[in-house]
Amino acid sequence: MSDQTLNNIMCMALIDGKFRDSLLTNPANVVGDFDLDVEEQDVLKAIKADSVTEYARKLHTWMLQRTGGNGNGNGNGHRKTYGPRQPVHRLHLRPS
């Protein structure tokens, strides 16, 4: 199972419009270029989505189901569990 490769595919879809269009309209043309097992290739080919956000959401849901929500670290493909975000201190500038 290659969560890193699946994440790389989604990153490419975000930054490369041509790749994104191919992934959304004919994923079979792009999945063969990556080191994925047969199940992962089948899932990527089967996802039907109108946007990269919808595609990513469906892929992420499958990844969680595959690991049972906690089979690989915390279930999101990462072994590290992140705590809640700390409040962001805003810098307030006075108008000049």
C-alpha positions as CSV (number, residue, x, y, z in Angstrom):
1,M,0.0,0.0,0.0
2,S,1.4,3.3,-1.0
3,D,-0.3,6.2,0.8
4,Q,2.6,8.4,-0.2
5,T,2.1,7.7,-3.9
6,L,-1.7,8.4,-3.5
7,N,-0.9,11.7,-1.8
8,N,1.6,12.6,-4.5
9,I,-1.1,11.9,-7.1
10,M,-3.5,14.3,-5.4
11,C,-0.8,17.0,-5.1
12,M,-0.1,16.7,-8.8
13,A,-3.9,17.1,-9.5
14,L,-3.9,20.3,-7.5
15,I,-1.0,21.9,-9.3
16,D,-1.1,20.5,-12.9
17,G,-4.4,21.3,-14.7
18,K,-3.7,18.8,-17.6
19,F,-3.0,16.0,-15.1
20,R,-6.1,17.0,-13.1
21,D,-8.4,16.9,-16.1
22,S,-7.0,13.4,-17.1
23,L,-7.5,12.1,-13.6
24,L,-11.1,13.3,-13.5
25,T,-12.1,12.3,-17.0
26,N,-10.0,9.2,-17.7
27,P,-8.0,8.0,-14.7
28,A,-6.9,4.9,-16.5
29,N,-4.6,7.0,-18.6
30,V,-2.6,8.3,-15.6
31,V,-2.7,5.6,-12.9
32,G,-0.4,3.3,-14.8
33,D,2.4,5.9,-14.5
34,F,2.6,5.3,-10.7
35,D,3.8,2.5,-8.4
36,L,0.4,1.4,-7.2
37,D,-0.9,-2.0,-6.4
38,V,-3.9,-3.4,-8.4
39,E,-6.4,-2.5,-5.7
40,E,-5.2,1.1,-5.6
41,Q,-5.3,1.4,-9.4
42,D,-8.9,0.0,-9.4
43,V,-10.0,2.5,-6.8
44,L,-8.5,5.4,-8.6
45,K,-10.1,4.3,-11.9
46,A,-13.5,3.8,-10.2
47,I,-13.8,7.2,-8.5
48,K,-16.2,9.5,-10.3
49,A,-16.0,13.1,-9.4
50,D,-16.7,16.5,-10.9
51,S,-13.9,18.3,-9.0
52,V,-10.5,17.5,-7.6
53,T,-11.9,18.2,-4.1
54,E,-14.7,15.6,-4.5
55,Y,-12.1,13.2,-5.9
56,A,-9.8,13.7,-3.0
57,R,-12.7,13.3,-0.5
58,K,-13.7,10.0,-2.0
59,L,-10.1,8.7,-2.1
60,H,-9.5,9.8,1.5
61,T,-12.7,8.0,2.6
62,W,-11.5,4.8,0.9
63,M,-8.0,5.2,2.5
64,L,-9.7,5.4,5.9
65,Q,-11.9,2.4,5.3
66,R,-8.9,0.4,4.0
67,T,-7.0,0.9,7.3
68,G,-10.0,0.6,9.5
69,G,-9.6,4.2,10.6
70,N,-6.4,3.4,12.5
71,G,-4.5,0.6,10.7
72,N,-1.7,2.9,9.6
73,G,-1.0,5.2,12.4
74,N,-4.0,7.5,12.8
75,G,-5.8,6.4,9.7
76,N,-5.0,9.3,7.5
77,G,-1.8,7.9,6.0
78,H,0.4,9.6,8.5
79,R,2.0,7.9,11.5
80,K,2.2,11.1,13.5
81,T,-0.8,12.3,15.4
82,Y,-1.1,16.1,15.4
83,G,-2.6,17.9,18.4
84,P,-5.1,20.7,18.1
85,R,-3.8,23.8,16.5
86,Q,-2.6,26.6,18.7
87,P,-4.2,30.0,18.4
88,V,-2.6,32.2,15.8
89,H,-1.6,35.5,17.1
90,R,-2.4,38.2,14.5
91,L,-0.1,41.1,14.0
92,H,-2.2,44.2,13.9
93,L,-0.6,47.0,12.0
94,R,-1.7,50.6,12.5
95,P,-2.5,52.4,9.3
96,S,0.2,54.9,8.4
